[in-house]
Amino acid sequence: MKGLPILIAGLLAFSVVSCNKGTVVGPNAGLNSSTIKIGLSMQNAPVGIAKVVGILSRDGYDTLTSAFVISNDSATCQFSSVPAGTWHLQVNAYDNTNQLKYTGGASVQVVGGELTAVNLVLNPATGSISVTVTWGTGQAGNALSLDGQSGYMEVPNSPSLSSIDTAITLEAWVKPAERYYNTVIAKGSYNFLLDFAEGLQPGIILHGTKLDSTAPNYWGRLMVEQPVPADQWTHIAVTYSQSTGIRVYYGAQLVFQGTGAGEIHAGDLPLRIGARVDSLYTEFFKGEIDEVRIWNVARTQPEIAESMSTELTGNEPGLVAYYKFDEAPGSLVIHDSSPNRNDGRLYGGATLVSSTAF
């Protein structure tokens, strides 16, 4: 299970996954209890935040307050032995003068005996926070693990894939293991392509279109100068239409925006995840990929923010292909969770492993 979404008002951007440990004291503490893990992505947090504090409260129970442990790009906090039931989680962020700058809160249903994780993502357009609560140790199910030498997933061409023309969105959670050329999504070799250059800067090709000529370009790719980090999960989304141009998001935060013209020539070659359909420049991906989504619409920033850390129903308008990779380890067939039945098959050094994407 990958989550149950809720919306609350707030101002702080979080990604909760795993603080100084503390124990909640109250009736039946330690009986039918659970652990709440929280993590804050400092990459998306506002500039100037020096301290983050989590507060867990419930009528009839002692209130637990704990400071997040902050590193360069993340902050973590954990509440242990939390009795089952509904709790209120409040998170406050302070600047270096100890002034409260941002705050957000949510109700959290703790299920006894199971890990409880909370995922909070800021929606800049509405000022709301999209909250995902999950239970169990596999919040994001499984992911596709690729060896960088021979592993990939291939999907036969289909009318739904080849008819992508006027607009597209490519989404995935990625965890590249090394700073080298890595293919994420490729239709043919370059009909539509999302990959990473040697420094993990995203490269994009949409065959038939003319993308922003002022952006860095390498062998026909539009290059995004800001790289993604190695060895950690990042949600990346690329959107294109002639009216909106080309846009690239990391964690639903806009990192590149440029112009674009022309229709995409999707062609009739297979779709691959983790490699190109090219015997000379295969560019195998090394690392893990999860939650791959291909759309025939240009999704908006609020739409990406709202759904990037939770499962889709599969019936969303414009969804062409959707791969959760939640099949059992050892499976070779990966099912498309959209209605289009664009199922794929694993080849070479491609396996399924437990995912920690969200």
C-alpha positions as CSV (number, residue, x, y, z in Angstrom):
1,M,0.0,0.0,0.0
2,K,1.5,3.4,-1.0
3,G,-0.8,5.8,0.9
4,L,-4.0,7.5,1.9
5,P,-4.0,11.2,0.8
6,I,-5.4,14.0,3.0
7,L,-5.3,17.8,2.5
8,I,-4.6,20.3,5.3
9,A,-3.7,24.0,5.5
10,G,0.0,24.8,6.1
11,L,3.1,26.5,5.0
12,L,6.0,24.0,5.3
13,A,7.3,21.6,2.7
14,F,8.1,18.1,4.0
15,S,8.8,14.6,2.8
16,V,8.3,12.3,5.7
17,V,10.1,8.9,5.8
18,S,11.8,8.0,8.9
19,C,15.0,13.2,15.7
20,N,15.9,12.4,18.7
21,K,13.9,9.4,19.9
22,G,11.2,9.7,22.5
23,T,8.5,7.6,24.1
24,V,4.8,8.7,24.5
25,V,3.5,8.1,28.0
26,G,-0.2,7.5,28.7
27,P,-2.9,4.8,29.2
28,N,-1.7,1.5,27.9
29,A,1.6,2.9,26.7
30,G,3.6,0.1,25.2
31,L,0.5,-2.0,24.5
32,N,-0.8,-2.1,21.0
33,S,1.7,0.6,20.1
34,S,3.6,1.6,17.0
35,T,6.5,3.8,15.7
36,I,6.0,7.1,13.8
37,K,8.9,7.9,11.4
38,I,9.2,11.4,10.0
39,G,11.7,13.0,7.6
40,L,12.0,16.5,6.3
41,S,13.6,17.2,2.9
42,M,15.8,20.2,3.4
43,Q,16.3,20.5,-0.3
44,N,12.7,21.8,-0.6
45,A,12.5,23.5,2.8
46,P,12.6,27.4,2.9
47,V,16.0,29.1,3.2
48,G,17.1,30.1,6.7
49,I,15.6,27.3,8.7
50,A,17.8,26.4,11.6
51,K,15.6,24.3,13.8
52,V,12.6,22.0,13.2
53,V,10.5,20.6,16.1
54,G,7.9,17.8,16.1
55,I,5.1,17.8,18.6
56,L,2.8,14.7,19.1
57,S,-0.3,15.2,21.2
58,R,-3.6,13.4,22.2
59,D,-6.1,14.0,24.9
60,G,-5.3,12.0,28.0
61,Y,-1.6,11.4,27.0
62,D,1.6,13.3,27.7
63,T,2.7,15.5,24.9
64,L,6.0,14.5,23.3
65,T,8.2,17.2,21.8
66,S,11.4,16.3,19.8
67,A,13.9,18.2,17.7
68,F,14.7,16.9,14.2
69,V,18.3,15.9,13.5
70,I,19.3,18.1,10.5
71,S,21.9,17.2,7.9
72,N,22.8,18.9,4.7
73,D,19.7,17.9,2.7
74,S,17.4,16.2,5.2
75,A,16.1,16.1,8.7
76,T,14.8,13.1,10.6
77,C,12.6,12.4,13.6
78,Q,11.1,9.3,15.2
79,F,8.5,8.8,17.9
80,S,8.6,5.3,19.5
81,S,6.0,3.2,21.4
82,V,3.1,5.4,20.4
83,P,-0.2,3.8,21.5
84,A,-2.7,3.0,18.7
85,G,-5.3,5.7,17.9
86,T,-5.6,9.1,16.4
87,W,-2.9,11.6,17.3
88,H,-2.2,15.2,16.2
89,L,1.3,15.9,14.7
90,Q,2.5,19.5,14.7
91,V,5.8,20.5,13.0
92,N,7.3,23.9,13.6
93,A,10.3,25.4,11.8
94,Y,12.4,28.3,13.3
95,D,15.1,30.6,11.9
96,N,18.4,31.2,13.6
97,T,16.9,33.8,15.9
98,N,14.4,31.2,17.1
99,Q,11.5,33.0,15.4
100,L,8.7,30.7,14.2
101,K,8.7,30.9,10.4
102,Y,6.6,27.9,9.2
103,T,4.2,25.5,10.7
104,G,2.0,22.6,9.6
105,G,-0.1,19.9,11.3
106,A,-2.1,16.8,10.6
107,S,-4.1,14.0,12.3
108,V,-2.3,10.7,12.2
109,Q,-4.0,7.4,12.8
110,V,-1.5,5.0,14.4
111,V,-2.1,1.3,13.8
112,G,-0.7,-1.0,16.5
113,G,2.2,-3.1,15.6
114,E,2.9,-1.4,12.3
115,L,5.3,1.3,11.3
116,T,3.4,4.6,10.7
117,A,5.0,7.0,8.1
118,V,3.7,10.5,7.2
119,N,4.4,12.3,4.0
120,L,3.8,16.0,3.8
121,V,4.3,17.9,0.5
122,L,3.7,21.6,0.0
123,N,1.4,22.7,-2.7
124,P,2.7,26.2,-3.6
125,A,-0.3,27.1,-5.7
126,T,-2.9,26.7,-2.9
127,G,-0.8,26.9,0.3
128,S,-2.0,23.5,1.3
129,I,0.0,20.4,2.3
130,S,-0.8,17.1,0.8
131,V,-0.5,14.5,3.5
132,T,0.0,10.8,3.0
133,V,-0.2,8.3,5.8
134,T,1.0,4.8,5.3
135,W,1.3,1.6,7.4
136,G,3.7,-1.3,7.3
137,T,7.4,-1.4,6.4
138,G,7.0,-1.1,2.7
139,Q,5.4,2.3,2.2
140,A,6.3,2.4,-1.5
141,G,6.0,-1.3,-2.2
142,N,8.7,-2.5,-4.6
143,A,11.0,-0.7,-7.0
144,L,12.8,-1.6,-10.2
145,S,16.5,-2.3,-9.5
146,L,18.9,-2.1,-12.5
147,D,22.5,-3.2,-12.7
148,G,23.8,-0.6,-15.2
149,Q,25.0,-3.3,-17.6
150,S,22.2,-5.3,-19.0
151,G,19.0,-4.6,-17.0
152,Y,15.9,-2.9,-18.4
153,M,12.2,-3.2,-18.9
154,E,10.7,-3.3,-22.4
155,V,7.1,-2.5,-23.4
156,P,5.9,-3.3,-26.9
157,N,4.6,-0.4,-28.9
158,S,0.9,0.3,-28.8
159,P,-1.6,2.8,-30.2
160,S,-1.8,4.6,-26.8
161,L,2.0,5.1,-26.7
162,S,2.5,5.9,-30.4
163,S,-0.3,8.5,-30.5
164,I,1.4,10.8,-27.9
165,D,1.9,14.0,-30.0
166,T,0.7,17.4,-28.7
167,A,1.6,17.0,-25.0
168,I,3.4,14.7,-22.7
169,T,4.4,14.3,-19.0
170,L,7.1,11.8,-17.9
171,E,7.3,11.1,-14.2
172,A,9.4,8.8,-12.0
173,W,11.1,8.4,-8.7
174,V,14.8,7.8,-9.4
175,K,17.7,6.8,-7.3
176,P,20.8,6.7,-9.6
177,A,23.7,4.8,-8.1
178,E,26.5,6.6,-10.0
179,R,27.3,9.8,-11.9
180,Y,27.3,8.4,-15.4
181,Y,24.9,8.3,-18.4
182,N,21.6,6.7,-17.2
183,T,18.4,6.3,-19.3
184,V,15.2,6.6,-17.3
185,I,12.5,6.5,-19.9
186,A,13.0,6.0,-23.7
187,K,10.5,5.5,-26.5
188,G,12.8,4.0,-29.2
189,S,16.2,5.7,-29.0
190,Y,15.0,9.3,-29.0
191,N,11.3,9.5,-29.9
192,F,10.8,10.7,-26.4
193,L,13.7,10.4,-23.9
194,L,14.5,11.2,-20.3
195,D,18.0,10.4,-19.3
196,F,20.9,11.7,-17.2
197,A,24.3,13.0,-18.5
198,E,27.6,12.1,-16.8
199,G,27.0,14.6,-14.0
200,L,23.4,13.5,-13.5
201,Q,22.0,16.5,-15.3
202,P,18.7,15.5,-16.9
203,G,18.6,15.3,-20.7
204,I,15.3,15.5,-22.7
205,I,14.6,14.7,-26.3
206,L,11.1,15.0,-27.8
207,H,11.5,14.0,-31.5
208,G,9.8,16.4,-33.8
209,T,9.8,19.4,-31.4
210,K,12.0,22.4,-31.2
211,L,12.8,22.9,-27.5
212,D,14.4,26.0,-25.9
213,S,17.4,26.9,-28.1
214,T,18.9,29.0,-25.3
215,A,19.3,25.9,-23.0
216,P,22.4,23.8,-22.9
217,N,22.3,21.2,-25.7
218,Y,24.3,18.0,-26.1
219,W,23.8,15.6,-29.1
220,G,20.2,16.9,-29.6
221,R,19.3,16.8,-25.9
222,L,17.9,19.7,-24.0
223,M,20.0,19.7,-20.9
224,V,19.0,20.9,-17.4
225,E,22.0,22.3,-15.6
226,Q,20.9,21.4,-12.1
227,P,21.8,17.7,-11.4
228,V,19.8,15.2,-9.3
229,P,21.7,13.7,-6.3
230,A,23.3,10.3,-6.5
231,D,22.3,7.5,-4.1
232,Q,19.0,9.1,-2.9
233,W,15.5,9.2,-4.1
234,T,14.3,12.2,-6.2
235,H,10.9,12.6,-7.9
236,I,11.4,14.0,-11.4
237,A,8.7,15.2,-13.8
238,V,9.0,16.6,-17.4
239,T,6.1,18.3,-19.0
240,Y,5.6,19.6,-22.5
241,S,2.9,21.2,-24.7
242,Q,3.1,23.9,-27.3
243,S,1.2,26.3,-25.1
244,T,3.2,25.8,-21.9
245,G,6.6,24.8,-23.4
246,I,9.0,22.5,-21.6
247,R,9.2,22.3,-17.8
248,V,11.2,20.2,-15.4
249,Y,10.4,19.6,-11.7
250,Y,12.3,18.0,-8.8
251,G,10.0,17.0,-6.0
252,A,7.3,19.2,-7.6
253,Q,9.6,22.2,-7.5
254,L,10.2,23.9,-10.9
255,V,13.9,23.7,-11.8
256,F,13.7,24.5,-15.5
257,Q,11.2,26.3,-17.8
258,G,11.7,26.9,-21.5
259,T,9.9,27.4,-24.8
260,G,8.8,24.6,-27.2
261,A,7.1,24.1,-30.6
262,G,6.0,21.2,-32.7
263,E,4.4,17.8,-32.2
264,I,6.1,14.8,-30.7
265,H,6.8,11.9,-33.1
266,A,6.4,9.0,-30.8
267,G,7.1,6.4,-33.5
268,D,6.5,2.7,-33.4
269,L,9.5,1.4,-31.6
270,P,9.2,-0.2,-28.1
271,L,9.2,1.8,-24.8
272,R,12.0,1.0,-22.4
273,I,12.6,1.8,-18.8
274,G,16.3,1.9,-17.9
275,A,17.8,1.7,-21.4
276,R,17.5,3.1,-24.9
277,V,16.5,1.0,-28.0
278,D,19.9,1.5,-29.5
279,S,22.7,-1.1,-29.8
280,L,25.4,1.6,-29.8
281,Y,24.2,4.1,-27.1
282,T,22.1,1.9,-24.8
283,E,22.9,3.9,-21.7
284,F,21.8,1.4,-19.1
285,F,20.5,2.9,-15.8
286,K,22.3,1.8,-12.6
287,G,20.2,2.2,-9.5
288,E,16.5,2.1,-8.7
289,I,13.4,3.5,-10.4
290,D,9.8,3.5,-9.1
291,E,6.3,4.9,-9.9
292,V,6.9,5.5,-13.6
293,R,4.0,7.5,-15.1
294,I,3.5,8.5,-18.8
295,W,0.8,10.9,-19.7
296,N,-0.5,12.5,-23.0
297,V,-1.2,15.8,-21.2
298,A,1.1,18.4,-19.7
299,R,0.4,18.1,-15.9
300,T,0.5,21.2,-13.7
301,Q,2.7,21.8,-10.8
302,P,-0.1,21.4,-8.2
303,E,-1.2,18.1,-9.9
304,I,2.3,16.8,-9.7
305,A,2.7,17.9,-6.0
306,E,-0.6,16.3,-5.0
307,S,0.0,12.9,-6.4
308,M,3.8,12.3,-6.6
309,S,3.9,10.6,-3.2
310,T,0.8,8.4,-3.4
311,E,-0.6,5.8,-5.7
312,L,-2.9,6.8,-8.5
313,T,-6.2,5.0,-9.2
314,G,-5.1,4.3,-12.7
315,N,-8.1,6.0,-14.3
316,E,-6.8,9.6,-14.2
317,P,-7.5,11.5,-17.5
318,G,-4.5,11.4,-19.8
319,L,-2.7,8.5,-18.1
320,V,-1.1,6.4,-20.9
321,A,1.1,4.0,-18.8
322,Y,1.7,3.5,-15.1
323,Y,4.2,1.2,-13.5
324,K,4.2,0.6,-9.7
325,F,6.7,-2.3,-9.8
326,D,4.8,-3.9,-6.9
327,E,4.8,-7.4,-8.4
328,A,6.5,-10.1,-6.2
329,P,10.3,-10.3,-6.4
330,G,11.3,-12.7,-9.1
331,S,8.4,-11.6,-11.4
332,L,9.4,-10.8,-15.0
333,V,6.1,-9.3,-16.2
334,I,5.4,-5.8,-15.0
335,H,1.7,-4.8,-15.3
336,D,0.5,-1.4,-16.5
337,S,-1.9,0.0,-13.9
338,S,-3.6,2.2,-16.5
339,P,-6.5,0.9,-18.6
340,N,-4.2,0.7,-21.7
341,R,-2.5,-2.6,-20.8
342,N,1.0,-1.5,-21.8
343,D,2.5,-4.3,-19.8
344,G,6.3,-4.7,-19.7
345,R,8.9,-7.5,-19.3
346,L,12.2,-7.4,-17.4
347,Y,15.5,-8.4,-19.1
348,G,19.1,-8.9,-18.0
349,G,20.1,-7.5,-14.6
350,A,16.7,-6.1,-13.8
351,T,15.1,-7.2,-10.5
352,L,12.4,-6.0,-8.0
353,V,13.5,-4.8,-4.5
354,S,11.7,-3.2,-1.6
355,S,11.3,0.5,-2.3
356,T,11.9,3.4,0.0
357,A,10.9,6.1,-2.5
358,F,8.1,7.4,-0.3
